[in-house]
Amino acid sequence: MDLINWYLTYFNLLLALVSIVMLFGIVWHVEHGFDASYKFFLIAAIILAIKFFLDILHAARVVPFHEAVSHAFDTLAIIFFTFGVLEMRQLIEKLRREKPDDAEKKPRTKPV
């Protein structure tokens, strides 16, 4: 692995860890509807962090089975991310059905 990839892998791991900390804060403070969605995002971020850590171990020649594991972690991360997006979409649709449109609230006036 060349030097640029090495630094980018460390940078990706750092960003994934920062995302995990931020997502833990969100999951801790939000209501149940958002909670489920952000839990899926949190799981996806944890999986990505593990994958980046395995990339580093592979570069150090500790993990010999890197290709299969890397693809599996990529697949798991996108699955959990998709579940989070779907959960958020369902929550938004539910909120949209519960809240009347602003256009319905406005009194209609006749033109003069």
Secondary structure, 3 states (H helix, E strand, C coil): CCHHHHHHHHHHHHHHHHHHHHHHHHHHHCCHHHHHHHHHHHHHHHHHHHHHHHHHHHHCCCCCCHHHHHHHHHHHHHHHHHHHHHHHHHHHHHHHHHCCCHHHHCCCCCCC
